[in-house]
């Protein structure tokens, strides 16, 4: 795994500085992979917990208290629902593969 991620110069490097930099490269790659996995898990949890719907409803409630015109709130709500539905479809499709 390491040799695939490193430049050819680093594959045979044995100096302490080079070893430390090589280790850092591997950690950075692993860190990015773990963050990508975490984003997928968060997206899946959002589908299961309904967090997005709660955020939408609370935003609408606050908008009304701030006297934002109802027409604007309804337009925003429809756009948000469309966006969430599209995103959820993508997430569902991806997580079925896992």
C-alpha positions in Angstrom: 0.0 0.0 0.0 2.7 2.5 0.9 4.7 2.0 -2.2 1.7 2.9 -4.4 1.2 6.2 -2.6 4.8 7.4 -2.5 7.0 8.9 -5.1 9.8 6.7 -6.5 12.4 8.7 -4.6 10.7 7.9 -1.3 10.4 4.2 -1.7 14.0 3.5 -0.9 14.6 6.4 1.5 16.0 5.5 4.9 17.1 8.7 6.5 15.1 9.7 9.7 13.7 12.8 8.0 12.6 10.9 5.0 11.1 8.1 7.1 9.2 10.8 9.1 7.9 12.5 5.9 6.9 9.1 4.4 5.0 8.2 7.6 3.3 11.6 7.4 2.3 11.0 3.8 0.7 7.7 4.7 -1.1 9.3 7.7 -2.4 12.1 5.5 -3.8 9.6 3.0 -5.4 7.5 5.7 -6.8 10.7 7.4 -8.4 11.7 4.1 -9.9 8.2 3.6 -11.3 8.2 7.1 -12.8 11.7 6.6 -14.5 10.5 3.4 -15.9 7.5 5.2 -17.1 9.7 8.1 -18.9 12.0 5.6 -20.7 9.0 4.2 -21.7 7.8 7.6 -23.0 11.2 8.6 -25.0 11.4 5.4 -26.5 8.0 6.0 -27.4 8.9 9.6 -29.1 12.0 8.3 -31.4 9.8 6.3 -32.1 7.6 9.3 -32.6 10.4 11.9 -34.5 13.0 9.8 -32.1 15.7 10.9 -32.5 17.6 7.7 -36.3 17.7 8.1 -35.9 19.1 11.6 -33.5 21.8 10.4 -35.9 22.7 7.6 -38.9 23.0 9.9 -37.0 25.1 12.5 -35.7 27.3 9.8 -39.2 27.9 8.5 -40.4 28.6 12.1 -37.6 31.2 12.6 -38.3 32.7 9.2 -41.9 33.3 10.1 -41.0 34.9 13.4 -38.7 37.2 11.5 -41.7 38.2 9.3 -40.1 36.8 6.1 -42.9 36.7 3.5 -44.7 33.3 3.4 -44.3 33.1 -0.3 -40.5 33.3 0.1 -40.5 30.7 2.8 -42.6 28.3 0.7 -40.2 28.8 -2.3 -37.2 28.2 -0.1 -38.9 25.2 1.5 -39.7 23.6 -1.9 -36.1 24.2 -3.1 -34.7 22.6 0.1 -37.0 19.6 -0.3 -35.9 19.1 -3.9 -32.3 19.3 -2.9 -32.7 17.0 0.0 -34.6 14.4 -2.1 -31.9 14.4 -4.8 -29.1 14.1 -2.2 -30.9 11.3 -0.4 -31.4 9.4 -3.6 -27.7 9.6 -4.3 -26.8 8.6 -0.7 -29.2 5.7 -0.8 -27.8 4.4 -4.1 -24.2 4.7 -2.8 -24.9 3.0 0.5 -26.6 0.1 -1.1 -23.2 -0.7 -2.7 -21.5 -0.8 0.6 
